[in-house]
Amino acid sequence: MGADEHHSLGVFKPVGHVVVSFPSADQAGAARKALADAGLGGQGALRYYTDREMLEQIDHDLAHASPVAGVGQELNLVKAHRVLAERGYHWLVVPASRDALAQQVADICREHGAERAQSYGRFIIEELIVRDSDEQQFAESPDRGLDAGTPSGTEAERTRMRPGGDEPGR
């Protein structure tokens, strides 16, 4: 993506898109095909990122983020994405400007092993994949970071809770 495309205050914020993380490239590829078969994310609008590409994007964002970006949860979400990228996760960024479309994208991706799917609105970022093991979120703040819905509130614990969660996703 270009340096200014899908950014707000120097941080990745693709409004009108769903950002989906997958433990492996194969899962992301299968979801990408399923989305195309369903007529979603066509004409090159869907973006795919490897773990390394996402790490590059995140490192750029962290180095160039405005101090104001820390007021909301965007910066904490970028840091949570970094944990997943370090564990080898791959990503799809899918255009979905309506709630029903965003949920359809998340449902298709979940069928192919997606760990997370966040719908980016102008004022709110909504988690679309909720697991039975997720706990109610309550501890989010700019200082504490993103609450991953786990007993510790960390993204690293969420990935360990998956079968084979400690294995690299390549």
C-alpha positions as CSV (number, residue, x, y, z in Angstrom):
1,M,0.0,0.0,0.0
2,G,1.1,3.5,-0.5
3,A,2.4,5.4,2.5
4,D,-0.8,7.5,2.8
5,E,-3.4,4.9,1.6
6,H,-5.6,3.6,4.4
7,H,-3.8,5.6,7.1
8,S,-5.0,8.0,9.8
9,L,-2.6,9.9,12.0
10,G,0.2,7.8,10.5
11,V,-1.4,4.4,11.5
12,F,-3.0,1.8,9.3
13,K,-6.7,2.3,9.3
14,P,-8.4,1.0,6.2
15,V,-11.9,2.5,6.7
16,G,-14.5,0.5,4.8
17,H,-12.4,-2.7,4.9
18,V,-12.2,-5.9,6.9
19,V,-8.6,-6.8,8.0
20,V,-8.4,-10.6,8.5
21,S,-5.5,-12.6,10.0
22,F,-4.7,-16.2,9.2
23,P,-2.2,-18.6,10.9
24,S,-0.9,-19.8,7.5
25,A,-0.5,-18.7,3.9
26,D,-2.5,-21.7,2.7
27,Q,-5.5,-20.6,4.9
28,A,-5.3,-17.1,3.6
29,G,-5.1,-18.4,0.0
30,A,-8.1,-20.6,0.4
31,A,-10.1,-17.7,1.9
32,R,-9.0,-15.5,-0.9
33,K,-10.3,-18.0,-3.4
34,A,-13.6,-18.4,-1.5
35,L,-14.1,-14.7,-1.3
36,A,-13.5,-14.4,-5.1
37,D,-15.9,-17.3,-5.7
38,A,-18.5,-15.4,-3.7
39,G,-17.9,-12.2,-5.7
40,L,-16.2,-10.3,-2.9
41,G,-13.0,-8.4,-3.1
42,G,-12.7,-8.7,-6.9
43,Q,-10.9,-6.5,-9.5
44,G,-7.7,-6.3,-7.4
45,A,-9.4,-4.5,-4.5
46,L,-8.6,-7.3,-2.1
47,R,-5.0,-7.0,-0.7
48,Y,-2.9,-9.9,0.6
49,Y,0.1,-9.4,3.0
50,T,2.6,-12.0,4.1
51,D,3.8,-12.0,7.6
52,R,7.0,-10.1,6.5
53,E,5.1,-7.5,4.5
54,M,2.8,-6.8,7.5
55,L,5.8,-6.5,9.8
56,E,7.3,-3.9,7.4
57,Q,3.9,-2.0,7.3
58,I,3.7,-2.1,11.1
59,D,7.2,-1.0,11.7
60,H,6.7,1.9,9.3
61,D,3.5,2.8,11.2
62,L,5.0,2.7,14.6
63,A,7.9,4.8,13.5
64,H,5.6,7.5,11.9
65,A,2.6,7.4,14.1
66,S,1.3,10.7,15.4
67,P,1.2,11.1,19.2
68,V,-2.5,11.6,18.8
69,A,-2.8,8.1,17.4
70,G,-2.3,6.8,20.9
71,V,-5.6,8.3,22.1
72,G,-7.7,5.7,20.3
73,Q,-7.2,2.0,19.9
74,E,-5.7,2.1,16.4
75,L,-2.1,2.0,17.7
76,N,-2.9,-0.8,20.2
77,L,-4.5,-2.7,17.3
78,V,-1.3,-2.2,15.2
79,K,0.7,-3.6,18.1
80,A,-1.6,-6.6,18.4
81,H,-1.3,-7.2,14.7
82,R,2.5,-7.2,15.2
83,V,2.3,-10.1,17.6
84,L,0.4,-12.1,15.0
85,A,2.8,-11.2,12.2
86,E,5.7,-12.2,14.3
87,R,4.1,-15.6,14.7
88,G,3.9,-16.0,10.9
89,Y,0.3,-14.9,10.3
90,H,-0.8,-13.8,6.8
91,W,-3.4,-11.2,6.1
92,L,-6.2,-10.2,3.7
93,V,-7.6,-6.6,3.6
94,V,-11.1,-6.8,2.0
95,P,-13.3,-3.9,0.9
96,A,-16.6,-4.1,2.8
97,S,-18.4,-0.8,3.3
98,R,-21.6,-2.3,4.8
99,D,-22.0,-4.2,8.1
100,A,-23.7,-7.2,6.4
101,L,-21.0,-7.4,3.8
102,A,-18.3,-7.2,6.4
103,Q,-19.9,-10.0,8.4
104,Q,-20.1,-12.1,5.2
105,V,-16.4,-11.6,4.6
106,A,-15.6,-12.6,8.2
107,D,-17.9,-15.7,8.0
108,I,-16.2,-16.9,4.9
109,C,-12.7,-16.2,6.3
110,R,-13.5,-18.0,9.6
111,E,-14.5,-21.1,7.6
112,H,-10.9,-21.1,6.3
113,G,-9.2,-20.7,9.7
114,A,-9.1,-16.9,10.2
115,E,-8.1,-15.9,13.7
116,R,-9.3,-12.3,13.6
117,A,-11.4,-10.1,11.4
118,Q,-11.8,-6.5,12.2
119,S,-14.2,-4.2,10.3
120,Y,-12.8,-0.6,10.2
121,G,-15.4,2.1,10.4
122,R,-14.8,5.8,10.5
123,F,-15.2,5.9,14.3
124,I,-15.1,2.3,15.5
125,I,-13.2,-0.9,14.7
126,E,-15.4,-4.0,15.3
127,E,-14.1,-7.5,16.0
128,L,-16.2,-9.8,13.8
129,I,-14.8,-13.2,14.9
130,V,-15.7,-14.0,18.5
131,R,-14.9,-17.4,19.8
132,D,-16.6,-19.3,22.6
133,S,-13.3,-19.2,24.6
134,D,-13.1,-15.4,24.4
135,E,-13.7,-13.5,27.6
136,Q,-15.6,-10.2,27.7
137,Q,-13.2,-7.4,26.9
138,F,-12.9,-4.7,29.5
139,A,-9.3,-3.6,30.0
140,E,-8.6,-1.6,26.8
141,S,-6.9,1.7,27.2
142,P,-4.1,3.5,25.4
143,D,-1.8,2.6,28.3
144,R,-2.8,-1.0,28.7
145,G,-3.2,-1.9,25.1
146,L,-5.8,-3.9,23.2
147,D,-7.7,-6.5,25.3
148,A,-7.6,-9.7,23.2
149,G,-10.5,-11.3,25.1
150,T,-8.2,-13.8,26.9
151,P,-7.5,-14.2,30.6
152,S,-4.3,-12.2,30.4
153,G,-5.8,-9.8,27.8
154,T,-2.9,-10.5,25.4
155,E,-2.9,-11.4,21.7
156,A,0.0,-13.9,22.3
157,E,-2.2,-15.9,24.6
158,R,-5.1,-16.0,22.1
159,T,-2.9,-17.6,19.5
160,R,-1.6,-20.2,22.0
161,M,-5.3,-21.1,22.7
162,R,-5.7,-22.3,19.1
163,P,-4.8,-25.9,18.3
164,G,-1.2,-25.8,17.1
165,G,-1.1,-22.1,18.1
166,D,2.6,-22.0,18.9
167,E,3.6,-23.2,15.5
168,P,4.7,-20.7,12.8
169,G,2.1,-20.1,10.2
170,R,4.2,-20.3,7.1
